[in-house]
Amino acid sequence: MHKFININPEYKVWFSTPEGEGILGDGKWKILKKIDECGSLVQACEDMKITYRRTWNDLKKIETLLGFKLLETSRGGVEGGSTRLTDDGRKLIKAFDHFHQRMDAIMKQEFTVFVDELNAL
């Protein structure tokens, strides 16, 4: 009999168009949360060690695919620019938070079943 006690489930969640084009997943969810936290896309990208240009383009693509704005920007000046989430952007990350919490609970429960099945080998 085997005892599988030192393994953990890891998974990613993402949503796509019916054609399979990615819209929103864990990575973009995390960057949106970071933008909301620090009020700056530049700072969020630096903190997460990801490129600004690609992230900007990805977020604009999400806006197009979902049909609403995620970001409000203001140009720099003496104090620098800022990027904030729109109300819809905040609602999106809140909904994704809730979805993820439910999926995490399901994954935890199903992982327990999986380990029990492995231990029965």
C-alpha positions in Angstrom: 0.0 0.0 0.0 1.3 3.5 -0.9 0.8 6.6 1.1 0.6 9.8 -1.0 0.8 12.5 1.6 3.5 14.8 0.1 1.6 15.9 -3.0 -0.5 19.0 -3.5 -2.9 19.9 -6.3 -2.0 22.8 -8.5 -4.3 24.1 -11.2 -5.1 27.2 -13.2 -8.4 28.6 -14.2 -9.1 30.6 -17.4 -12.0 31.5 -19.6 -11.9 31.6 -23.3 -14.1 32.4 -26.3 -16.0 29.5 -28.0 -13.1 29.5 -30.5 -10.6 28.9 -27.7 -9.1 32.4 -27.6 -8.1 33.1 -24.0 -9.9 35.9 -22.3 -9.1 35.9 -18.6 -7.2 33.6 -16.3 -5.2 33.4 -13.1 -2.4 35.5 -14.4 -4.5 38.5 -15.6 -6.7 38.2 -12.5 -3.5 38.6 -10.4 -2.3 41.6 -12.4 -5.7 43.3 -12.1 -5.6 42.7 -8.4 -2.1 44.2 -8.2 -3.1 47.2 -10.2 -6.0 47.8 -7.9 -3.7 47.4 -4.9 -1.0 49.8 -6.1 -2.8 52.1 -8.5 -0.2 51.7 -11.2 0.2 49.3 -14.1 3.9 50.1 -14.3 4.4 49.3 -10.6 2.2 46.2 -10.8 4.3 44.9 -13.7 7.5 45.6 -11.9 6.3 43.9 -8.8 5.2 40.8 -10.7 8.3 40.9 -13.0 6.2 41.0 -16.2 6.5 43.2 -19.2 4.4 46.4 -19.4 3.7 46.4 -23.1 2.5 42.8 -23.3 0.4 43.3 -20.2 -1.2 46.5 -21.5 -2.0 44.8 -24.8 -3.4 41.8 -23.1 -5.7 43.9 -20.8 -6.9 46.0 -23.8 -7.7 42.7 -25.6 -9.7 41.6 -22.6 -11.6 44.8 -22.6 -12.5 44.3 -26.3 -13.5 40.7 -25.8 -15.7 41.4 -22.7 -17.1 44.6 -24.0 -16.3 46.9 -21.1 -13.3 48.9 -19.8 -11.2 47.5 -17.1 -8.8 50.4 -16.7 -8.9 54.2 -16.1 -5.6 55.9 -16.8 -4.2 59.4 -16.1 -1.0 60.7 -17.8 2.1 61.4 -15.8 3.1 64.8 -14.5 5.0 65.9 -11.5 3.5 63.1 -9.4 3.5 60.5 -12.3 0.6 58.8 -14.0 -1.8 56.2 -12.6 -3.8 53.3 -13.7 -6.9 52.3 -11.7 -9.5 49.7 -12.2 -13.0 50.8 -13.3 -16.0 49.8 -11.3 -16.6 47.0 -13.8 -12.9 46.0 -13.5 -13.3 45.7 -9.7 -16.6 43.7 -10.2 -14.8 41.4 -12.6 -12.0 40.6 -10.1 -14.5 40.2 -7.3 -16.5 37.7 -9.4 -13.3 35.9 -10.3 -12.3 35.8 -6.6 -15.6 34.2 -5.7 -15.4 31.7 -8.6 -11.9 30.8 -7.5 -12.9 30.3 -3.9 -15.7 27.9 -5.0 -13.3 26.0 -7.4 -10.7 25.8 -4.6 -13.2 24.1 -2.3 -14.2 21.7 -5.0 -10.5 21.0 -5.9 -9.7 20.4 -2.2 -12.6 18.0 -1.8 -11.9 16.1 -5.0 -8.1 16.0 -4.3 -9.0 14.2 -1.0 -10.9 11.6 -3.0 -8.0 11.3 -5.5 -5.5 10.7 -2.7 -7.8 8.1 -1.1 -8.0 6.3 -4.4 -4.2 6.4 -4.8 -3.8 5.1 -1.3 -6.1 2.1 -2.1 -3.6 0.9 -4.8 
